[in-house]
Protein backbone atom coordinates (compact mmCIF):
# COMPACT_ATOMS: atom_id res chain seq x y z
CA UNK A 1 0.00 0.00 0.00
CA UNK A 2 2.74 2.45 0.89
CA UNK A 3 4.64 1.62 -2.30
CA UNK A 4 1.60 2.46 -4.41
CA UNK A 5 1.08 5.74 -2.55
CA UNK A 6 4.78 6.64 -2.92
CA UNK A 7 4.67 5.84 -6.63
CA UNK A 8 1.56 8.01 -7.15
CA UNK A 9 3.15 10.85 -5.19
CA UNK A 10 6.34 10.64 -7.22
CA UNK A 11 4.35 10.68 -10.47
CA UNK A 12 2.38 13.73 -9.31
CA UNK A 13 5.59 15.56 -8.33
CA UNK A 14 7.19 14.77 -11.67
CA UNK A 15 4.06 15.97 -13.51
CA UNK A 16 4.04 19.15 -11.44
CA UNK A 17 7.68 19.97 -12.22
CA UNK A 18 7.27 19.23 -15.92
CA UNK A 19 4.12 21.40 -16.05
CA UNK A 20 5.85 24.20 -14.10
CA UNK A 21 8.82 24.09 -16.43
CA UNK A 22 6.54 24.29 -19.47
CA UNK A 23 4.55 27.21 -18.04
CA UNK A 24 7.73 29.07 -17.12
CA UNK A 25 9.16 28.57 -20.62
CA UNK A 26 5.89 29.68 -22.19
CA UNK A 27 5.67 32.92 -20.19
CA UNK A 28 9.36 33.63 -20.76
CA UNK A 29 8.74 33.45 -24.52
CA UNK A 30 5.65 35.64 -24.20
CA UNK A 31 7.54 38.32 -22.25
CA UNK A 32 10.44 38.15 -24.73
CA UNK A 33 8.01 38.75 -27.62
CA UNK A 34 6.39 41.67 -25.79
CA UNK A 35 9.82 43.15 -25.00
CA UNK A 36 10.89 42.78 -28.64
CA UNK A 37 7.68 44.46 -29.83
CA UNK A 38 8.17 47.42 -27.46
CA UNK A 39 11.82 47.84 -28.48
CA UNK A 40 10.84 47.85 -32.16
CA UNK A 41 8.10 50.38 -31.47
CA UNK A 42 10.53 52.60 -29.54
CA UNK A 43 13.07 52.44 -32.36
CA UNK A 44 10.34 53.33 -34.87
CA UNK A 45 9.27 56.32 -32.75
CA UNK A 46 12.85 57.57 -32.56
CA UNK A 47 13.23 57.32 -36.33
CA UNK A 48 9.96 59.17 -36.88
CA UNK A 49 11.02 61.86 -34.39
CA UNK A 50 14.27 62.45 -36.29
CA UNK A 51 12.34 62.67 -39.56
CA UNK A 52 9.95 65.16 -37.98
CA UNK A 53 12.85 67.29 -36.68
CA UNK A 54 14.39 67.41 -40.17
CA UNK A 55 11.02 68.24 -41.72
CA UNK A 56 10.28 70.93 -39.12
CA UNK A 57 13.64 72.65 -39.73
CA UNK A 58 12.86 72.96 -43.43
C-alpha distance matrix in Angstrom:
0.0 3.8 5.4 5.3 6.4 8.7 10.0 10.9 12.4 14.3 15.6 16.8 18.5 20.2 21.3 22.7 24.6 26.0 27.1 28.6 30.5 31.8 33.0 34.6 36.4 37.5 39.0 40.6 42.4 43.5 44.9 46.6 48.3 49.4 50.8 52.6 54.1 55.4 56.9 58.7 60.0 61.2 63.0 64.6 65.8 67.4 69.1 70.4 71.6 73.6 75.1 76.1 77.7 79.8 80.7 81.6 83.9 85.9
3.8 0.0 3.8 5.4 5.0 6.0 8.5 9.8 10.4 12.1 14.1 15.2 16.3 18.1 19.8 20.8 22.4 24.2 25.5 26.6 28.4 30.1 31.2 32.5 34.4 35.8 37.2 38.5 40.5 41.7 43.0 44.6 46.5 47.6 48.8 50.6 52.3 53.4 54.8 56.7 58.1 59.2 60.9 62.7 63.8 65.3 67.1 68.5 69.6 71.5 73.2 74.1 75.6 77.7 78.8 79.7 81.8 83.9
5.4 3.8 0.0 3.8 5.4 5.1 6.0 8.6 9.8 10.4 12.2 14.2 15.2 16.3 18.2 19.8 21.1 22.4 24.1 25.5 26.9 28.5 30.0 31.4 32.9 34.4 36.1 37.2 39.0 40.5 41.9 43.3 45.1 46.5 47.6 49.3 51.0 52.4 53.6 55.4 56.9 58.1 59.6 61.4 62.8 64.1 65.8 67.4 68.5 70.3 71.9 73.1 74.6 76.5 77.7 78.7 80.8 82.8
5.3 5.4 3.8 0.0 3.8 5.5 5.1 6.2 8.6 9.9 10.6 12.3 14.2 15.3 16.5 18.3 20.1 21.1 22.4 24.2 25.8 27.0 28.4 30.1 31.6 32.8 34.5 36.0 37.6 38.9 40.5 42.0 43.6 44.9 46.3 48.0 49.5 51.0 52.4 54.0 55.4 56.8 58.4 59.9 61.3 62.9 64.5 65.9 67.2 69.1 70.5 71.6 73.3 75.2 76.2 77.3 79.5 81.4
6.4 5.0 5.4 3.8 0.0 3.8 5.4 5.2 6.1 8.6 9.9 10.5 12.3 14.2 15.3 16.4 18.4 20.0 20.9 22.3 24.3 25.7 26.7 28.3 30.2 31.3 32.7 34.3 36.2 37.2 38.6 40.4 42.0 43.1 44.5 46.4 47.8 49.1 50.6 52.4 53.7 54.9 56.7 58.3 59.5 61.0 62.8 64.1 65.3 67.3 68.8 69.7 71.4 73.5 74.4 75.3 77.6 79.6
8.7 6.0 5.1 5.5 3.8 0.0 3.8 5.5 5.1 6.1 8.6 9.8 10.5 12.2 14.1 15.2 16.5 18.3 19.8 20.8 22.4 24.3 25.5 26.7 28.5 30.1 31.5 32.7 34.7 36.0 37.2 38.7 40.6 41.9 43.0 44.8 46.5 47.7 49.0 50.9 52.3 53.4 55.1 56.8 58.1 59.5 61.3 62.8 63.9 65.7 67.4 68.4 69.9 71.9 73.1 74.0 76.1 78.1
10.0 8.5 6.0 5.1 5.4 3.8 0.0 3.8 5.4 5.1 6.2 8.6 9.9 10.6 12.3 14.2 15.5 16.5 18.2 19.9 21.1 22.6 24.2 25.7 27.1 28.5 30.3 31.5 33.2 34.6 36.2 37.5 39.2 40.7 41.9 43.4 45.1 46.6 47.9 49.5 51.1 52.4 53.9 55.5 57.0 58.4 60.0 61.5 62.8 64.6 66.1 67.3 68.9 70.8 71.9 73.0 75.1 77.0
10.9 9.8 8.6 6.2 5.2 5.5 3.8 0.0 3.8 5.5 5.1 6.2 8.6 9.9 10.5 12.2 14.4 15.3 16.3 18.1 19.9 21.0 22.3 24.1 25.7 26.7 28.4 30.0 31.6 32.7 34.4 36.0 37.5 38.8 40.3 41.9 43.4 44.8 46.3 47.9 49.3 50.7 52.4 53.8 55.2 56.8 58.5 59.8 61.1 63.0 64.5 65.5 67.2 69.2 70.1 71.1 73.4 75.2
12.4 10.4 9.8 8.6 6.1 5.1 5.4 3.8 0.0 3.8 5.4 5.1 6.2 8.6 9.8 10.4 12.4 14.2 15.2 16.3 18.3 19.9 20.9 22.3 24.3 25.5 26.8 28.3 30.3 31.3 32.6 34.4 36.1 37.2 38.5 40.4 41.9 43.1 44.6 46.4 47.7 48.9 50.7 52.3 53.5 55.0 56.8 58.2 59.3 61.3 62.9 63.8 65.4 67.4 68.5 69.4 71.6 73.6
14.3 12.1 10.4 9.9 8.6 6.1 5.1 5.5 3.8 0.0 3.8 5.4 5.1 6.1 8.6 9.8 10.7 12.3 14.1 15.2 16.5 18.3 19.9 21.0 22.6 24.2 25.8 26.9 28.7 30.2 31.5 32.9 34.8 36.2 37.2 38.9 40.7 42.0 43.2 45.0 46.6 47.7 49.2 51.0 52.4 53.7 55.4 57.0 58.2 59.9 61.6 62.7 64.2 66.1 67.3 68.3 70.4 72.4
15.6 14.1 12.2 10.6 9.9 8.6 6.2 5.1 5.4 3.8 0.0 3.8 5.5 5.1 6.1 8.5 10.0 10.5 12.1 14.1 15.3 16.5 18.2 19.9 21.1 22.4 24.3 25.6 27.1 28.5 30.2 31.5 33.1 34.6 36.0 37.5 39.1 40.7 42.0 43.5 45.1 46.5 48.0 49.5 51.0 52.5 54.1 55.5 56.9 58.7 60.1 61.3 63.0 64.8 65.8 67.0 69.2 71.0
16.8 15.2 14.2 12.3 10.5 9.8 8.6 6.2 5.1 5.4 3.8 0.0 3.8 5.5 5.0 6.1 8.7 9.9 10.4 12.0 14.1 15.2 16.2 18.0 19.8 20.8 22.3 24.0 25.7 26.7 28.3 30.0 31.5 32.7 34.2 35.9 37.3 38.7 40.3 41.9 43.2 44.6 46.3 47.8 49.1 50.7 52.4 53.7 55.0 56.9 58.4 59.4 61.1 63.1 64.0 65.0 67.3 69.2
18.5 16.3 15.2 14.2 12.3 10.5 9.9 8.6 6.2 5.1 5.5 3.8 0.0 3.8 5.4 5.0 6.2 8.6 9.8 10.4 12.2 14.2 15.2 16.3 18.2 19.8 21.0 22.3 24.3 25.6 26.8 28.3 30.3 31.4 32.5 34.4 36.1 37.3 38.6 40.5 41.9 43.0 44.7 46.4 47.7 49.0 50.9 52.3 53.4 55.3 56.9 57.9 59.4 61.5 62.6 63.5 65.7 67.7
20.2 18.1 16.3 15.3 14.2 12.2 10.6 9.9 8.6 6.1 5.1 5.5 3.8 0.0 3.8 5.4 5.3 6.2 8.5 9.8 10.6 12.3 14.2 15.3 16.6 18.3 20.1 21.0 22.7 24.4 25.8 27.0 28.8 30.4 31.5 33.0 34.8 36.3 37.4 39.1 40.8 42.0 43.4 45.1 46.6 48.0 49.6 51.1 52.4 54.1 55.7 56.9 58.5 60.3 61.5 62.6 64.6 66.5
21.3 19.8 18.2 16.5 15.3 14.1 12.3 10.5 9.8 8.6 6.1 5.0 5.4 3.8 0.0 3.8 5.6 5.2 6.0 8.4 9.9 10.5 12.1 14.1 15.3 16.3 18.3 19.8 21.2 22.5 24.3 25.7 27.1 28.6 30.1 31.5 33.0 34.7 36.1 37.6 39.0 40.5 42.0 43.5 45.0 46.6 48.1 49.5 50.9 52.8 54.1 55.3 57.0 58.9 59.8 60.9 63.2 65.0
22.7 20.8 19.8 18.3 16.4 15.2 14.2 12.2 10.4 9.8 8.5 6.1 5.0 5.4 3.8 0.0 3.8 5.5 5.1 6.0 8.5 9.9 10.4 12.0 14.1 15.2 16.4 18.0 19.9 20.9 22.3 24.1 25.7 26.8 28.2 30.0 31.5 32.8 34.3 36.0 37.3 38.6 40.3 41.9 43.2 44.7 46.5 47.8 49.0 51.0 52.5 53.4 55.1 57.1 58.1 59.0 61.3 63.2
24.6 22.4 21.1 20.1 18.4 16.5 15.5 14.4 12.4 10.7 10.0 8.7 6.2 5.3 5.6 3.8 0.0 3.8 5.4 5.0 6.0 8.5 9.8 10.3 12.1 14.0 15.3 16.2 18.3 19.8 20.9 22.2 24.3 25.6 26.6 28.3 30.2 31.4 32.5 34.4 36.0 37.0 38.6 40.4 41.8 43.1 44.8 46.4 47.5 49.3 50.9 52.1 53.5 55.5 56.7 57.7 59.7 61.7
26.0 24.2 22.4 21.1 20.0 18.3 16.5 15.3 14.2 12.3 10.5 9.9 8.6 6.2 5.2 5.5 3.8 0.0 3.8 5.5 5.1 6.2 8.7 9.9 10.6 12.3 14.4 15.3 16.7 18.5 20.1 21.1 22.8 24.5 25.7 27.0 28.8 30.5 31.6 33.1 34.8 36.2 37.5 39.1 40.8 42.2 43.6 45.2 46.6 48.3 49.7 51.0 52.7 54.4 55.5 56.7 58.8 60.6
27.1 25.5 24.1 22.4 20.9 19.8 18.2 16.3 15.2 14.1 12.1 10.4 9.8 8.5 6.0 5.1 5.4 3.8 0.0 3.8 5.4 5.1 6.2 8.5 9.9 10.5 12.3 14.1 15.4 16.5 18.3 19.9 21.2 22.6 24.2 25.7 27.1 28.7 30.2 31.7 33.1 34.6 36.2 37.6 39.0 40.7 42.2 43.5 45.0 46.9 48.2 49.3 51.1 53.0 53.9 55.0 57.3 59.0
28.6 26.6 25.5 24.2 22.3 20.8 19.9 18.1 16.3 15.2 14.1 12.0 10.4 9.8 8.4 6.0 5.0 5.5 3.8 0.0 3.8 5.4 5.1 6.0 8.5 9.8 10.6 12.1 14.2 15.3 16.4 18.1 20.0 21.0 22.2 24.1 25.7 26.9 28.3 30.2 31.5 32.7 34.4 36.1 37.3 38.8 40.6 41.9 43.1 45.0 46.6 47.6 49.2 51.2 52.2 53.2 55.4 57.3
30.5 28.4 26.9 25.8 24.3 22.4 21.1 19.9 18.3 16.5 15.3 14.1 12.2 10.6 9.9 8.5 6.0 5.1 5.4 3.8 0.0 3.8 5.5 5.1 6.1 8.5 10.1 10.5 12.4 14.3 15.4 16.4 18.5 20.1 20.9 22.4 24.4 25.8 26.8 28.6 30.3 31.4 32.8 34.6 36.1 37.4 39.0 40.6 41.9 43.5 45.1 46.4 47.9 49.7 50.9 52.1 54.1 56.0
31.8 30.1 28.5 27.0 25.7 24.3 22.6 21.0 19.9 18.3 16.5 15.2 14.2 12.3 10.5 9.9 8.5 6.2 5.1 5.4 3.8 0.0 3.8 5.5 5.1 6.1 8.7 9.8 10.7 12.3 14.3 15.3 16.7 18.5 19.9 21.1 22.7 24.5 25.8 27.1 28.8 30.3 31.6 33.1 34.8 36.3 37.7 39.1 40.7 42.4 43.7 45.0 46.7 48.5 49.5 50.7 52.9 54.6
33.0 31.2 30.0 28.4 26.7 25.5 24.2 22.3 20.9 19.9 18.2 16.2 15.2 14.2 12.1 10.4 9.8 8.7 6.2 5.1 5.5 3.8 0.0 3.8 5.5 5.0 6.2 8.5 9.9 10.5 12.3 14.1 15.4 16.5 18.2 19.9 21.1 22.6 24.2 25.8 27.0 28.5 30.2 31.6 33.0 34.7 36.3 37.5 38.9 40.9 42.2 43.2 45.0 46.9 47.8 48.9 51.2 53.0
34.6 32.5 31.4 30.1 28.3 26.7 25.7 24.1 22.3 21.0 19.9 18.0 16.3 15.3 14.1 12.0 10.3 9.9 8.5 6.0 5.1 5.5 3.8 0.0 3.8 5.4 5.3 6.1 8.7 9.9 10.6 12.1 14.3 15.3 16.3 18.2 20.0 21.1 22.3 24.3 25.7 26.7 28.4 30.2 31.4 32.8 34.6 36.1 37.2 39.0 40.7 41.7 43.2 45.2 46.4 47.3 49.4 51.4
36.4 34.4 32.9 31.6 30.2 28.5 27.1 25.7 24.3 22.6 21.1 19.8 18.2 16.6 15.3 14.1 12.1 10.6 9.9 8.5 6.1 5.1 5.5 3.8 0.0 3.8 5.6 5.1 6.3 8.7 10.0 10.5 12.4 14.4 15.2 16.4 18.4 20.1 21.0 22.5 24.4 25.7 26.9 28.6 30.3 31.6 33.0 34.7 36.1 37.7 39.1 40.5 42.1 43.8 45.0 46.2 48.3 50.0
37.5 35.8 34.4 32.8 31.3 30.1 28.5 26.7 25.5 24.2 22.4 20.8 19.8 18.3 16.3 15.2 14.0 12.3 10.5 9.8 8.5 6.1 5.0 5.4 3.8 0.0 3.8 5.4 5.3 6.3 8.8 9.9 10.8 12.5 14.3 15.4 16.7 18.6 20.1 21.3 22.8 24.5 25.9 27.2 28.9 30.6 31.9 33.2 34.8 36.6 37.8 39.0 40.9 42.7 43.5 44.8 47.1 48.7
39.0 37.2 36.1 34.5 32.7 31.5 30.3 28.4 26.8 25.8 24.3 22.3 21.0 20.1 18.3 16.4 15.3 14.4 12.3 10.6 10.1 8.7 6.2 5.3 5.6 3.8 0.0 3.8 5.3 4.9 6.1 8.4 9.7 10.4 12.0 14.0 15.2 16.4 18.1 19.8 20.9 22.3 24.2 25.6 26.8 28.5 30.2 31.4 32.7 34.7 36.1 37.1 38.8 40.8 41.7 42.7 45.0 46.9
40.6 38.5 37.2 36.0 34.3 32.7 31.5 30.0 28.3 26.9 25.6 24.0 22.3 21.0 19.8 18.0 16.2 15.3 14.1 12.1 10.5 9.8 8.5 6.1 5.1 5.4 3.8 0.0 3.8 5.4 5.2 6.1 8.7 9.9 10.4 12.2 14.2 15.4 16.4 18.3 19.9 20.9 22.4 24.3 25.7 26.9 28.6 30.2 31.4 33.1 34.7 35.9 37.4 39.3 40.5 41.6 43.6 45.5
42.4 40.5 39.0 37.6 36.2 34.7 33.2 31.6 30.3 28.7 27.1 25.7 24.3 22.7 21.2 19.9 18.3 16.7 15.4 14.2 12.4 10.7 9.9 8.7 6.3 5.3 5.3 3.8 0.0 3.8 5.5 5.0 6.2 8.6 9.8 10.4 12.3 14.3 15.2 16.4 18.3 19.9 21.0 22.5 24.3 25.7 27.0 28.6 30.2 31.8 33.1 34.5 36.2 37.8 38.9 40.2 42.3 44.0
43.5 41.7 40.5 38.9 37.2 36.0 34.6 32.7 31.3 30.2 28.5 26.7 25.6 24.4 22.5 20.9 19.8 18.5 16.5 15.3 14.3 12.3 10.5 9.9 8.7 6.3 4.9 5.4 3.8 0.0 3.8 5.4 5.2 6.3 8.6 9.9 10.7 12.5 14.3 15.5 16.6 18.4 20.1 21.2 22.7 24.5 26.0 27.1 28.6 30.6 31.8 32.9 34.8 36.6 37.4 38.6 40.9 42.6
44.9 43.0 41.9 40.5 38.6 37.2 36.2 34.4 32.6 31.5 30.2 28.3 26.8 25.8 24.3 22.3 20.9 20.1 18.3 16.4 15.4 14.3 12.3 10.6 10.0 8.8 6.1 5.2 5.5 3.8 0.0 3.8 5.4 5.0 6.0 8.5 9.8 10.5 12.2 14.1 15.2 16.3 18.2 19.8 20.9 22.5 24.3 25.6 26.7 28.7 30.3 31.2 32.8 34.8 35.9 36.8 39.0 40.9
46.6 44.6 43.3 42.0 40.4 38.7 37.5 36.0 34.4 32.9 31.5 30.0 28.3 27.0 25.7 24.1 22.2 21.1 19.9 18.1 16.4 15.3 14.1 12.1 10.5 9.9 8.4 6.1 5.0 5.4 3.8 0.0 3.8 5.5 5.0 6.1 8.6 9.9 10.5 12.2 14.2 15.2 16.4 18.3 19.9 21.1 22.6 24.3 25.6 27.2 28.7 30.1 31.6 33.3 34.6 35.8 37.8 39.6
48.3 46.5 45.1 43.6 42.0 40.6 39.2 37.5 36.1 34.8 33.1 31.5 30.3 28.8 27.1 25.7 24.3 22.8 21.2 20.0 18.5 16.7 15.4 14.3 12.4 10.8 9.7 8.7 6.2 5.2 5.4 3.8 0.0 3.8 5.4 5.1 6.1 8.7 9.9 10.6 12.3 14.2 15.3 16.4 18.3 20.0 21.2 22.5 24.3 26.0 27.1 28.4 30.3 31.9 32.8 34.2 36.4 38.0
49.4 47.6 46.5 44.9 43.1 41.9 40.7 38.8 37.2 36.2 34.6 32.7 31.4 30.4 28.6 26.8 25.6 24.5 22.6 21.0 20.1 18.5 16.5 15.3 14.4 12.5 10.4 9.9 8.6 6.3 5.0 5.5 3.8 0.0 3.8 5.4 5.1 6.2 8.6 9.9 10.5 12.3 14.3 15.3 16.5 18.4 20.1 21.0 22.4 24.6 25.8 26.7 28.6 30.6 31.3 32.4 34.7 36.5
50.8 48.8 47.6 46.3 44.5 43.0 41.9 40.3 38.5 37.2 36.0 34.2 32.5 31.5 30.1 28.2 26.6 25.7 24.2 22.2 20.9 19.9 18.2 16.3 15.2 14.3 12.0 10.4 9.8 8.6 6.0 5.0 5.4 3.8 0.0 3.8 5.4 5.2 6.2 8.6 9.9 10.5 12.3 14.2 15.3 16.6 18.5 19.9 21.0 22.8 24.5 25.5 27.0 29.0 30.2 31.2 33.2 35.2
52.6 50.6 49.3 48.0 46.4 44.8 43.4 41.9 40.4 38.9 37.5 35.9 34.4 33.0 31.5 30.0 28.3 27.0 25.7 24.1 22.4 21.1 19.9 18.2 16.4 15.4 14.0 12.2 10.4 9.9 8.5 6.1 5.1 5.4 3.8 0.0 3.8 5.5 5.1 6.2 8.6 9.9 10.6 12.3 14.2 15.4 16.6 18.4 19.9 21.4 22.7 24.3 25.9 27.4 28.6 30.0 32.0 33.7
54.1 52.3 51.0 49.5 47.8 46.5 45.1 43.4 41.9 40.7 39.1 37.3 36.1 34.8 33.0 31.5 30.2 28.8 27.1 25.7 24.4 22.7 21.1 20.0 18.4 16.7 15.2 14.2 12.3 10.7 9.8 8.6 6.1 5.1 5.4 3.8 0.0 3.8 5.5 5.2 6.2 8.6 10.0 10.5 12.3 14.3 15.4 16.5 18.3 20.2 21.2 22.4 24.4 26.1 26.8 28.2 30.5 32.0
55.4 53.4 52.4 51.0 49.1 47.7 46.6 44.8 43.1 42.0 40.7 38.7 37.3 36.3 34.7 32.8 31.4 30.5 28.7 26.9 25.8 24.5 22.6 21.1 20.1 18.6 16.4 15.4 14.3 12.5 10.5 9.9 8.7 6.2 5.2 5.5 3.8 0.0 3.8 5.4 5.0 6.1 8.6 9.7 10.4 12.3 14.2 15.2 16.3 18.5 19.9 20.7 22.4 24.5 25.4 26.3 28.6 30.5
56.9 54.8 53.6 52.4 50.6 49.0 47.9 46.3 44.6 43.2 42.0 40.3 38.6 37.4 36.1 34.3 32.5 31.6 30.2 28.3 26.8 25.8 24.2 22.3 21.0 20.1 18.1 16.4 15.2 14.3 12.2 10.5 9.9 8.6 6.2 5.1 5.5 3.8 0.0 3.8 5.4 5.0 6.1 8.5 9.8 10.6 12.4 14.2 15.2 16.7 18.5 19.8 21.1 22.9 24.3 25.5 27.3 29.2
58.7 56.7 55.4 54.0 52.4 50.9 49.5 47.9 46.4 45.0 43.5 41.9 40.5 39.1 37.6 36.0 34.4 33.1 31.7 30.2 28.6 27.1 25.8 24.3 22.5 21.3 19.8 18.3 16.4 15.5 14.1 12.2 10.6 9.9 8.6 6.2 5.2 5.4 3.8 0.0 3.8 5.4 5.1 6.1 8.6 9.9 10.6 12.3 14.2 15.6 16.6 18.3 20.1 21.4 22.5 24.1 26.1 27.6
60.0 58.1 56.9 55.4 53.7 52.3 51.1 49.3 47.7 46.6 45.1 43.2 41.9 40.8 39.0 37.3 36.0 34.8 33.1 31.5 30.3 28.8 27.0 25.7 24.4 22.8 20.9 19.9 18.3 16.6 15.2 14.2 12.3 10.5 9.9 8.6 6.2 5.0 5.4 3.8 0.0 3.8 5.5 5.0 6.2 8.7 9.9 10.5 12.2 14.4 15.3 16.3 18.3 20.1 20.8 22.0 24.4 26.0
61.2 59.2 58.1 56.8 54.9 53.4 52.4 50.7 48.9 47.7 46.5 44.6 43.0 42.0 40.5 38.6 37.0 36.2 34.6 32.7 31.4 30.3 28.5 26.7 25.7 24.5 22.3 20.9 19.9 18.4 16.3 15.2 14.2 12.3 10.5 9.9 8.6 6.1 5.0 5.4 3.8 0.0 3.8 5.4 5.1 6.3 8.7 9.9 10.5 12.5 14.3 15.1 16.5 18.6 19.8 20.7 22.7 24.8
63.0 60.9 59.6 58.4 56.7 55.1 53.9 52.4 50.7 49.2 48.0 46.3 44.7 43.4 42.0 40.3 38.6 37.5 36.2 34.4 32.8 31.6 30.2 28.4 26.9 25.9 24.2 22.4 21.0 20.1 18.2 16.4 15.3 14.3 12.3 10.6 10.0 8.6 6.1 5.1 5.5 3.8 0.0 3.8 5.4 5.1 6.3 8.7 9.9 10.8 12.5 14.3 15.5 16.9 18.5 19.9 21.5 23.3
64.6 62.7 61.4 59.9 58.3 56.8 55.5 53.8 52.3 51.0 49.5 47.8 46.4 45.1 43.5 41.9 40.4 39.1 37.6 36.1 34.6 33.1 31.6 30.2 28.6 27.2 25.6 24.3 22.5 21.2 19.8 18.3 16.4 15.3 14.2 12.3 10.5 9.7 8.5 6.1 5.0 5.4 3.8 0.0 3.8 5.4 5.1 6.2 8.6 10.0 10.6 12.2 14.3 15.6 16.4 18.1 20.2 21.6
65.8 63.8 62.8 61.3 59.5 58.1 57.0 55.2 53.5 52.4 51.0 49.1 47.7 46.6 45.0 43.2 41.8 40.8 39.0 37.3 36.1 34.8 33.0 31.4 30.3 28.9 26.8 25.7 24.3 22.7 20.9 19.9 18.3 16.5 15.3 14.2 12.3 10.4 9.8 8.6 6.2 5.1 5.4 3.8 0.0 3.8 5.4 5.1 6.0 8.7 9.8 10.3 12.2 14.3 15.0 16.0 18.3 20.1
67.4 65.3 64.1 62.9 61.0 59.5 58.4 56.8 55.0 53.7 52.5 50.7 49.0 48.0 46.6 44.7 43.1 42.2 40.7 38.8 37.4 36.3 34.7 32.8 31.6 30.6 28.5 26.9 25.7 24.5 22.5 21.1 20.0 18.4 16.6 15.4 14.3 12.3 10.6 9.9 8.7 6.3 5.1 5.4 3.8 0.0 3.8 5.4 5.0 6.3 8.7 9.8 10.6 12.5 14.2 15.1 16.7 18.8
69.1 67.1 65.8 64.5 62.8 61.3 60.0 58.5 56.8 55.4 54.1 52.4 50.9 49.6 48.1 46.5 44.8 43.6 42.2 40.6 39.0 37.7 36.3 34.6 33.0 31.9 30.2 28.6 27.0 26.0 24.3 22.6 21.2 20.1 18.5 16.6 15.4 14.2 12.4 10.6 9.9 8.7 6.3 5.1 5.4 3.8 0.0 3.8 5.4 5.2 6.3 8.7 10.0 10.9 12.4 14.2 15.7 17.2
70.4 68.5 67.4 65.9 64.1 62.8 61.5 59.8 58.2 57.0 55.5 53.7 52.3 51.1 49.5 47.8 46.4 45.2 43.5 41.9 40.6 39.1 37.5 36.1 34.7 33.2 31.4 30.2 28.6 27.1 25.6 24.3 22.5 21.0 19.9 18.4 16.5 15.2 14.2 12.3 10.5 9.9 8.7 6.2 5.1 5.4 3.8 0.0 3.8 5.4 5.0 6.1 8.6 9.9 10.3 12.0 14.3 15.5
71.6 69.6 68.5 67.2 65.3 63.9 62.8 61.1 59.3 58.2 56.9 55.0 53.4 52.4 50.9 49.0 47.5 46.6 45.0 43.1 41.9 40.7 38.9 37.2 36.1 34.8 32.7 31.4 30.2 28.6 26.7 25.6 24.3 22.4 21.0 19.9 18.3 16.3 15.2 14.2 12.2 10.5 9.9 8.6 6.0 5.0 5.4 3.8 0.0 3.8 5.4 5.0 6.2 8.7 9.7 10.3 12.3 14.4
73.6 71.5 70.3 69.1 67.3 65.7 64.6 63.0 61.3 59.9 58.7 56.9 55.3 54.1 52.8 51.0 49.3 48.3 46.9 45.0 43.5 42.4 40.9 39.0 37.7 36.6 34.7 33.1 31.8 30.6 28.7 27.2 26.0 24.6 22.8 21.4 20.2 18.5 16.7 15.6 14.4 12.5 10.8 10.0 8.7 6.3 5.2 5.4 3.8 0.0 3.8 5.4 5.1 6.3 8.6 9.8 10.8 12.8
75.1 73.2 71.9 70.5 68.8 67.4 66.1 64.5 62.9 61.6 60.1 58.4 56.9 55.7 54.1 52.5 50.9 49.7 48.2 46.6 45.1 43.7 42.2 40.7 39.1 37.8 36.1 34.7 33.1 31.8 30.3 28.7 27.1 25.8 24.5 22.7 21.2 19.9 18.5 16.6 15.3 14.3 12.5 10.6 9.8 8.7 6.3 5.0 5.4 3.8 0.0 3.8 5.5 5.2 6.1 8.5 10.1 11.0
76.1 74.1 73.1 71.6 69.7 68.4 67.3 65.5 63.8 62.7 61.3 59.4 57.9 56.9 55.3 53.4 52.1 51.0 49.3 47.6 46.4 45.0 43.2 41.7 40.5 39.0 37.1 35.9 34.5 32.9 31.2 30.1 28.4 26.7 25.5 24.3 22.4 20.7 19.8 18.3 16.3 15.1 14.3 12.2 10.3 9.8 8.7 6.1 5.0 5.4 3.8 0.0 3.8 5.4 5.0 5.9 8.5 10.0
77.7 75.6 74.6 73.3 71.4 69.9 68.9 67.2 65.4 64.2 63.0 61.1 59.4 58.5 57.0 55.1 53.5 52.7 51.1 49.2 47.9 46.7 45.0 43.2 42.1 40.9 38.8 37.4 36.2 34.8 32.8 31.6 30.3 28.6 27.0 25.9 24.4 22.4 21.1 20.1 18.3 16.5 15.5 14.3 12.2 10.6 10.0 8.6 6.2 5.1 5.5 3.8 0.0 3.8 5.4 5.1 6.2 8.8
79.8 77.7 76.5 75.2 73.5 71.9 70.8 69.2 67.4 66.1 64.8 63.1 61.5 60.3 58.9 57.1 55.5 54.4 53.0 51.2 49.7 48.5 46.9 45.2 43.8 42.7 40.8 39.3 37.8 36.6 34.8 33.3 31.9 30.6 29.0 27.4 26.1 24.5 22.9 21.4 20.1 18.6 16.9 15.6 14.3 12.5 10.9 9.9 8.7 6.3 5.2 5.4 3.8 0.0 3.8 5.5 5.3 6.6
80.7 78.8 77.7 76.2 74.4 73.1 71.9 70.1 68.5 67.3 65.8 64.0 62.6 61.5 59.8 58.1 56.7 55.5 53.9 52.2 50.9 49.5 47.8 46.4 45.0 43.5 41.7 40.5 38.9 37.4 35.9 34.6 32.8 31.3 30.2 28.6 26.8 25.4 24.3 22.5 20.8 19.8 18.5 16.4 15.0 14.2 12.4 10.3 9.7 8.6 6.1 5.0 5.4 3.8 0.0 3.8 5.5 5.3
81.6 79.7 78.7 77.3 75.3 74.0 73.0 71.1 69.4 68.3 67.0 65.0 63.5 62.6 60.9 59.0 57.7 56.7 55.0 53.2 52.1 50.7 48.9 47.3 46.2 44.8 42.7 41.6 40.2 38.6 36.8 35.8 34.2 32.4 31.2 30.0 28.2 26.3 25.5 24.1 22.0 20.7 19.9 18.1 16.0 15.1 14.2 12.0 10.3 9.8 8.5 5.9 5.1 5.5 3.8 0.0 3.8 5.4
83.9 81.8 80.8 79.5 77.6 76.1 75.1 73.4 71.6 70.4 69.2 67.3 65.7 64.6 63.2 61.3 59.7 58.8 57.3 55.4 54.1 52.9 51.2 49.4 48.3 47.1 45.0 43.6 42.3 40.9 39.0 37.8 36.4 34.7 33.2 32.0 30.5 28.6 27.3 26.1 24.4 22.7 21.5 20.2 18.3 16.7 15.7 14.3 12.3 10.8 10.1 8.5 6.2 5.3 5.5 3.8 0.0 3.8
85.9 83.9 82.8 81.4 79.6 78.1 77.0 75.2 73.6 72.4 71.0 69.2 67.7 66.5 65.0 63.2 61.7 60.6 59.0 57.3 56.0 54.6 53.0 51.4 50.0 48.7 46.9 45.5 44.0 42.6 40.9 39.6 38.0 36.5 35.2 33.7 32.0 30.5 29.2 27.6 26.0 24.8 23.3 21.6 20.1 18.8 17.2 15.5 14.4 12.8 11.0 10.0 8.8 6.6 5.3 5.4 3.8 0.0
